[in-house]
Amino acid sequence: MPMDEILQQEIRDSELWLSKEKDESTYKRDLKKRIELINWLFKM
């Protein structure tokens, strides 16, 4: 599986967990940052 597919799957998984988190937490902030970082990598 190519790297871009792996990263896109990681974004989908993170967004899924982000949508399930109700309260603002460290875990939720980490998910948001992970999504931002991966998206930044795609823009390079």
Secondary structure by P-SEA (a helix, b strand, c coil): ccaaaaaaaaaaaaaaaaaacccccaaaaaaaaaaaaaaaaaac
